């Protein structure tokens, strides 16, 4: 992993954004406070795979803010580094050193000191119409299947994740645990114990539990649309 100076953008910051009147704007034109609250300038929309997202900026020009969000969403994985931590991890961008990116299901952003490049998926509209829209994103299911003597059923997934990928991740979790394992606990002599997290290419992480398995994306947190008491999940399944 390439050494970088890290400034943690806490995942919780996504959830406490102030909802006030959004005024559509573009370029470097200043606008009234929007989804992210006072001090943020509404920039423009950016078309991505899951629909338009709306970029805002604070302490940085709109043009650069849009470039940063575009690099995070559309740039190749080879120019990004995912850093794991206890709160879900964050992403570093090679082309924008010092910027640290993290997001939730419907909003997120990148931070460098007191400068912010942020986005949200909510279409510009009056704050009163936001009631009940802090949703976790579209969910879907996959057909049950058997593998290695196990039955995988009640499969829930973020709708943009293909069922073929779901099956590959679940099979891999029970056969070899990907290319790396990390353990939540260690004894005094260093022996690991607990339920390991299986690492897969593409930023995927999976783990097993009592009666099932779960997976989440460390590199694309926007796919983690299934609410959970701990980290949000991208895939949940019952195994028997």
N, C-alpha and C positions, 0 to 999 in steps of 0.2 A: 504494500500500500504506500502511495506517495505521501511523504510528510508534508503537512500543511498547518498553518495556524488556524485553529478551529474556534468559531464563535457560535455557540449553540442557539439555534432558533427553536424554541420550545414548542412542542406539538400543541400545547394547550392554547397558544396564542391564536391559533386558527379559530377556536370555538368561542372566543370572547369578543370578536369583532363587533363594533357598534353599528346597528342597523339604522340608517337615516336615509334621507331622500337621495336617490341616485340621479344624477343629471348626465346624459350622454355627452361625451366630449371626445376630441381626438387630438393627435399631435402633441404639442407642448402647451396647449391652451389649458389654463387653470380651470377647475370646475369645483362645484360645491362638494362638501363631504359626501362620500358614497358609502358603500358597504363597509369599508374599513375605517370610517370615522374621520374626525377632524384632522387636518394636516396631510391627508392623502389626496393626491391629484388623480382624477380619472383619466386614463390614457386612451386606449382603444381596445377593441375586441381582437382576439387572435383565434383563428380557426384551427382546431385540433381534432383528433380522431373521434372524441366523444361529444363534439359540438363546440360552439363558440365559448371562449372564456374571456373574462373582462379584466384587463390589466390596470392596476393602479400603482402609484409610486409615491414615495416620501423620501426626501433628501437625495433624490437621484432624478435625472432627466427621464422623461417618458420614453424617449427613443432607446436609452440604455435599458430601462426596465423591461421594455418589450423584448429586446434582444436576449436578456437574461432568462426570462420566462420561456421564450422560444427555444433557447438552447437546452433548457431543462426538459421541456416536453418533447422536442423534436430532434435534439442532438443525439448522436450515437452513444451507446453505452460505453464505448471505448474512451470517450472524453468525460466520463462521469465516474466518481468514486462513491460507493455506498459505505457509510460508517455505521456499524451496529452499536446500539447502546440500550440501556434498560427501558427507554421510553419509546422505542420504535425505530430509532435510527434517523440519519439525515444524509443528504447527498451533497457532494462537492463538485463544482464545475471547473474543469481544467482551463477553460477559456475565460473564466472570471474568478481568479484566485481570491480567496478570502470570503467569498460569498457562500453561505450555508443555506440549503433549501430543505424544507419539510412541509408536508401538507396533510390534510384530512380528506374526507370523502367529497367535499364540495368547494373547498377553498384551500389556499396555501400560499407560499411565497418564499423568497430568498432574502437573507439579511446579511449586511456587512456593517458592523458597528451600529450607527444610528440611521443607516440608509436601508430602505426597504423596496423591493420589487415584488408585488403581490398580485393575486388573481382570485376571482370567484366565478362560479358557474351560473350565478343568478342573473337573469336578464335585468337590465336597468328598469327600475319601477319604484313607486313610492314605498317607503318603509312599511306602511300599514298593510301592504299586500304580501309582506314576507311571512306573516303569521303561519306557522306550521310547515314552512318550506325547508327547515334545516333537516333534511332527510339524509339517509345514508346512501342513497343511490339505487339504481335498478338492480334487482336480483333475479336469478333464474335457477333452473335445476338441470340435472343430467340424469339419464337412465341409470338404474342400478346395474352393477356388473360384478363378476366374480374373477378373482385372481389369487393364485397361490393358496387356494383353500379358504379364502376369505370372501365375504360378501360385502360390497360397498353399496350402501343404500342411503336414502334421504339426503341426496347430494344437493347442497346449496352453493351457489357461486355468484360472483359478480357477473352480470350478463355479458360483458365483453370478453370474458375468459372462455376459450373454447373447451368443449367437453373432452377433446382429445388430450389437451394439456392437463386437464384435471386428472384423467386416468393415468397419464405418465407420472405425474407428481405423486399420486397415491401409491402406485405400484413401487416407485422408487423409494418411498418412505418406508415401506415394509420389506424392501429388498436392497440392502446396502446403505440406505440412508444418505443418498447423494454423494457428493465429493468431500464432504466434511461434516463432522458432528461437533456440536458445542453442548456442554452440560451445565445445568443451573447451579449445581452444588458440587463441592469436593470435600472429602474427609481431611483430617489433619495431615495425613501422609500423601495427599494429592490425588487419591482415588476418586474418580467422578461418580456421581449417582444422581438419580432423578430421571426425568424424561428428556432425552436429548432433542435438540433441534437439528433437523437435517437440512443441509445447504445444497441448493441446486443452481445450475447455471441460469443466468437471466435474473438473478436477484431473488429467487424464490426460496422460502423457508417453510418447512412443515414440521409438525410434531404430533405425537399420538397422545391419547388420553383414555380415560375410562370409557370404553364403548365407542370410540371414534377417533377421528384425526382432523386436523385443521392445517391450513396453509395461509400464508400472507406474502405480500410482495414488499421486499425491503427497498427496491429501487423505484417502484411505481406505487407509492402509498395510496394514490387515488383509486386503485383497484380494491382496496381494503374497505368494502362497503357493508360488511356484515357486523352489526353491533356486537360487542363482547365486553365483559366486565374488565378485561385487561386491554390488550391491543385489539383494534378492529381486524377482522379477518376477510380474506378473499374467497376462501373455500372452507366448507364445513361438511362433514360426512359421518354417518354412522357405520361402524365396522363390526361385523360379527362372523 
